[in-house]
Each structure stands twice: as C-alpha cells, then as structure tokens.
Amino acid sequence: MTTTLPAHAGPIHLLLNPSIHTVLDRLDIRTNQRVLDVGASEESTTLLARLVGRYGSVTAVDADTGHLTDTAVINVHQLDLNRDPVPGHAAGYDHILARWPHGTLRDPADLIAQMTTRLRPGGRLVLADITTTAPRIYRAPDDESATLIHTVLQQAHRALTGPHGATWTADPETLLFSHGMVQHCIHTTTETWTGADPGCRLLADVITHLRPRLNITNADRFADLMTDPRVLLGSYERRVIHARAADKARQA
C-alpha cells in the first residue's frame, strides 16, 4: 500500500504511518464497522472511512486535530491522552489503531487497558511505536558530517518520544494476555536510507517539523546531507504490535 504523506502531517505520523498501513490489509476492515484511530492522521482516517463505508464510523483522536476534518463517517476528538479517557464504550469498536503520540505518555499500560475494554470480542488492536534502538550511520562524507547526523538523530528521537522513550510496553505479551488479548504478532522494521532517497527525504521532513525544538545551529547542512548519495543510514526502528481480543466463547 503506497501513500503520499501530506506536508502538514506531524513528525510522529511521518514515521509511524507506513507501519500502520502495512497491517491494514490484515485487519479485514469491512463496511459498517467501527474503528478507533489514536494519534490519527488525515490520510489514515480518510482511508479508514473509505473502508468502513457510509454506514461505518471512524473515531479519530489526536492532541492536535488541525489536520483532521469531521465528516458523516469521521468523528474527530481533540484529546490529551495523559488526561482524557479514550472515547467510546465497552466493546464499541471492531478495530483500534494506535500510534505512539508525540512526546511522553504518563501511563501507556493504562491507555492500553482502556483500548482493550473498548474492543468487541474478536476485535483487533494495533499498536505502533519507535523502539529505543538507535539509528546507525553506515557512511558519511566525513567525520564532521557523521557527528552532525548522529547529533541530530539523537535529539530528534528525544523530541519525538520524550525522555523515557516511545514504546507502548517492554513486555507486550504479558500485558496484552492480562487484558484478554490473543494471537499476538510483533514486527520490527528498520530500513537502509541513502541520501536523496525517500527515506532520507522523510527524515529531512521530520527534522524540519522538529527544528524549533532541536539545539542545532547547522540544520541547513543536515538538510543538504540528506540529499547526498554518499550518506547511508539505518533508520529508526519501528515496531507494530498486532493482537486480537478473545472471542466470547473463550471468555466464557
């Protein structure tokens, strides 16, 4: 599934949307279903709305909803997930997709617990996050360039994830089993990015979004390096946790 990310997508969306999109086909989202999209982006809600059809619904949640639009199918909620409860009621959604939001979550386990209670029996939960595995610099034009790239990538990771990292849980199997989830699949993805290819362009876009929050004085040089084919990087490691709520028969 190939998508073009809008220019106003947030930095965490830029990194995690590809991971979310890779699992959509596996979810078997059908017409008339109800879907919760946490950390929603414009293109994901639009795609989900098309899948559920005119009589389905997509509840789109984000702290910044300026990029989201209410429609007959899409219901937008501006929420601070550190303070506000997950919208919906018990067993109210067929599927829940959740990207790690920008910055820090005070209690990710509690948020997961809320989401699992809002899944119908047999419903699917997808969690996407960025692991603590650091990006790698395989090649740079010189040592000074390598140092600059390393500094920017480290600062960007902290800005995206907060001081404690951006993983929903270090032990997803135990946590999800405790909430009645079954059939867990966990996928981690890293990519090799060469200067001027889509990965490095994506990274440059992320740094542009984060630039006001980064303590770097030569951001323009970093942007130039992201177009230099002599640069070869290992990307941030993205993780997707995919699980299904137990059926009623198994819960009985």
N, C-alpha and C positions, 0 to 999 in steps of 0.2 A: 504494500500500500504506500503510494508516494503522495506526499502533501507538500504544498508550498506554505511556509510559515509566514504569517503577516508581520509587517515591520514592527507593529506595536505589541507583539507577544512579549510577555515578561521573560527574564533570563532563565528562570527555572522551567518554564514551559518550553523554551527552545531546546533545552537539554533532555527533558523527560517525555515530551510528546512522541518522539519516534518510538520509545519503549512502549508507551501506551498503545500506539497504533498497531504495533506488531501483534498484540494479543486480541484485538477486536474481533478478528475473524473466528478465533477460537471460542468466543463467548456465545456465538449463535444468537445475537441480539435480533429480536423479531418485532414485527409490527404489534402495536398495542401494549408493549412492555413499558415499565417504569425504570428509569436509570438515574442514579445519582452520580454527578461528576464533580469531584472535590479537587480544588486547585484548577478549576476549569479554564479552558482557553476557547477562543472563538471558533477555531476550526474543529476542535473536538466536539463542542456542543452542536455545531451545525451538522457534522457527520452523524452524531448520535440521533439527532432529531430526524434526519433522513431515514435512519434505520428503523426507528420506532413508529414512524408514520404519524398521520394527523391525529390518531386517537391514542397515541402513546404520550409519554411525558419525559422530559429531561430536566432534572433539578440541578442547576449549575451554581456552584459555591466557590467563592474566592474572596480574599480580603480586598482586592481591587477589582471592581466589576466594570470599570470604564470601557473594557474591551468586549463586554457581553451585552446582549440585547434580548429583552423579553419578547417572546412570540407566543402564538397559540399553543406551542409544544414546549418551548423552553421557559422555565421559571428560574429567574436569577435571584440569588440571595447573597448579599454582601455580609460576610461574617468573619469575625476574628475567632479562629478555631481554638485559640488559647482561652477564650472566654465564653463563646456562644456554643450551644449544643448543635449537633448535626441535625439538620431539618428532617422531618418525616416521622413516621410512627413505626412501631414494631412490624416486621415483615412487610414493609411498604414498598420495597424495591426488588426488581428482578436482578439487577446488576449494580455494583458500585465500583467506580474507578476513582482512585485517589493518588494524585501526585503529591510528593512532599512539597508543602508550601514554601514560599520564600522566607528564609530565616529560621527561627527556632520554634519548635513545639515544646510546650512545657511538659505535656504528658501524652506521648504518642500512644502508649498502651491503652489509655482511657478512650482516646479517639477511635482506635481500632475496635474496642469493645462496643462503643456506640454504633459504629457502622455495622458490625456483625448482627446486632439486635435488630437492625432495620432491614436486613436481608430476609427475603422469604426462604422457606426450606428449598434447598436445591439451587439457591441464587449464587451468583459468582461475585467474588471480591478480588480486585486487582489493586495492588499497592506498588507504586513506582518510587524509587529513591536513588540517591547517589551514595555510593559506599565511601569509606574512608581511604580506599586505595588511591594513592597519589598518581596523577598523570606522569608519564615518562617522556623525557626528551631524548630521542634517539640520535638526532642530528641537528646541528645549528651552524650557521655560517662561521661563528667564532665563539670563544668562551664568554665574551661580554653579552652576546645575544642569548646564549644559553642561560646565563644568570638572570637576564631580564625576563625571559619566558617563564623560568621557574618561579620567580618572584610574583609575577602577575597571576599565574595559575594558582599559586598557594593563596594569595589574597582573595582571588575570586571565589575559591572554594569556601573560605571562611565567610565571605559576604553572602553567598548563596545559602549556606546551611546553618549559620550560627556557630557559636563556639563549641558546641557539643556534637557537631556532625548532623547528617541528614538521613539517618536510617530509621525506618519505622520501628524496627526491633532487631536486636542482635540474634535472637533465637525465635524466628518466626514460627517454626513447627510447634514448639511448646505453647506459645501464646495463642495461636490460632486453634490448636486442638482444644485448649481450655475453653474456647468460645464456640465449640461445636462445628468447627470448620474441618473439612476433609479434603482429600485429593490435592495436596499441596504440590505446586511446581514453582521452582525458583530458578530464574535465569539471570545471569550476569553478562554484561556486554561491554567490551572495550573495542575500540577501533583504532586503526593507524591513520593518522591525518597528515597529509603532506601540504605544505604551503600552497595556497591558491586553490585547493580542492574544497568541496562543500563543507567538510568538517572544520577546516581552519577558518573558512568564512563564517560558519556558525559560531565558532569560538570568538572571532572578532566582534560579531554582533552582541554576544553575551557581555564581553568586556565593555563595549560601548554603553550598554544599559547600566553596567555597574560602575562606570568610570567615576562618577561623583563620590562614590564610597571607597575608592581604592587610593592608597597612598603611593601613587606612582607619578613621576614627572615626565616620563618619556613614553606616554601611551601611543603617541603617533608612530614611534619607532616599533612598538609592538605590533600595531596595525600593519605596518609595512612588512614585518617579518611573517605575518600570516598570509602574505601573498608571495612569499619567497619559496620557490620549489626546493631550495636546499634545506628547508625545515622539515623535520619528520618527528611527529609526536605520537604518544599513546594517549588516548582520550581519557576523560573522567570515566570511571567505571559506573555504569548504570545497572540497577537491579530491578527486576519485576517479580513480585510475589503474587501468585495466582492460586486461589483456593475456592472451594465450593462449600456452601452451608449444607449440613446434613439434611437428608430428606426426613419427612415426618415419620416414616416407618423406622428409621434408625434412631430418631429421637425418642420414640415411644419406649 
